[in-house]
Amino acid sequence: MAETYDSSKKNVIIVGGGIAGFNAAKQLSAKLSSQYNIVLITQEPYFVYKIALIRLTVADVDDLLNKVFIPYDKLPGIVHKVGTVTSIEESGSGQGGNVILEGGEHLPYAALILATGSLWSGSSAIGITDKEIRQNVQDWRSKFGSAKHVVVVGGGAVGIETVGEIRDAYPDVKVTLVHSDSQLLSAMYPDKFRRSIEDKVRSRDIDIVFGDYIDEFPESGQTVDITTRRGQSIKGVDLVVPAFGTRPNTAFIESLGSGVLTETGTVKIKPTFELLHHSGIFAIGDIIEWKEAKQAAKAPKHATIATTNLISFLSGQPQTANYGGQPEMIVIPVGKKYGAGYLDLLWGIHLGNFLSSLLKGKTLFVSKARKDLGYQ
């Protein structure tokens, strides 16, 4: 996609090109590109399919390096701009404003969607530029490939998937998972499901240390004995991988003024996805303050409601589409053939190894992601 603007049109800008952002861009392009420039700003030069990052960085499997970095060039009617937004400057009239990019460029907007997603830790924090991303992938593969005892810190979905991928790729490596709670995952999920995923992890010969923390992370390649915060010794560790989950990528949004973010960095929104007290600015995806799990599967509905209300805003009509949440559904692979899932429907539906593998673990939806961006 060439970075080409029609100077006779105003801009509708989407900041962030993850699943939430590119869905919003596609929907706006289909409905507004004849009237507005639909501008998608991303830090990375292409879409990074983050659901596959753990498998990608643990080992060279399924040719993922050539599949999970997907250009935006097959999305019609969208101007793709690579850059980092550092602040937002609203106009005095309360209608529109500018996003300011690193380097000082001001890009005017008539309406704005923020979809900047999460900041990741450990092997999923792979960088921004193409050179940096590919080098970090190779570095992590080398670390995992040479390790004899890997300690993964964090027993949420990221940590669980990480230990599963390590076990698939390196059957003889010792793997220990350290988690601060007394059960894996969070109390958002029922105990039955949490016990089920623990059983799947233990069935793969992975040790679990509950109710404890790792405070020091040694350099990879050094074999050391680690002492946990509570005094437990973990012997002969040569790789420690933080897998604390994510935090919202929202620092630049504070430029809108105090009160726009919560104490945890999420964006305060109305049920329309419009920011409180900031007309024409919407936020979707992982960055919003909403009582639900942060999951990619929820992003398309966020995008649909936000774009509907954005179009109403531009036409001067009331915003009538309200978000009421979505059922909690999660599938956590522990490698390709193992895992568990939970769907908060009816009486609560639990999935075992077979369906977890079929629905997610085997392929991680890579082909679907490529198709959504116009690639086969």
Secondary structure as UniProt FT lines:
FT   TURN            7..8
FT   STRAND          10..15
FT   HELIX           19..32
FT   TURN            33..35
FT   STRAND          36..42
FT   STRAND          47..48
FT   HELIX           50..52
FT   HELIX           53..58
FT   TURN            62..63
FT   HELIX           64..66
FT   STRAND          69..70
FT   TURN            73..74
FT   TURN            76..77
FT   STRAND          79..82
FT   STRAND          85..90
FT   TURN            92..93
FT   STRAND          97..101
FT   TURN            102..103
FT   STRAND          106..109
FT   STRAND          111..114
FT   STRAND          118..120
FT   HELIX           122..124
FT   HELIX           130..146
FT   STRAND          149..153
FT   HELIX           157..169
FT   TURN            171..172
FT   STRAND          174..179
FT   TURN            187..188
FT   HELIX           191..202
FT   TURN            203..205
FT   STRAND          207..210
FT   TURN            220..221
FT   STRAND          224..227
FT   TURN            229..230
FT   STRAND          233..237
FT   STRAND          239..242
FT   STRAND          246..248
FT   HELIX           251..256
FT   TURN            258..259
FT   TURN            263..264
FT   TURN            271..272
FT   STRAND          274..275
FT   TURN            276..277
FT   TURN            279..280
FT   STRAND          281..283
FT   HELIX           285..287
FT   HELIX           296..298
FT   HELIX           299..314
FT   TURN            315..316
FT   STRAND          329..333
FT   STRAND          339..343
FT   TURN            346..347
FT   STRAND          349..351
FT   HELIX           353..356
FT   HELIX           357..361
FT   TURN            362..365
FT   HELIX           366..372
FT   TURN            373..374
//
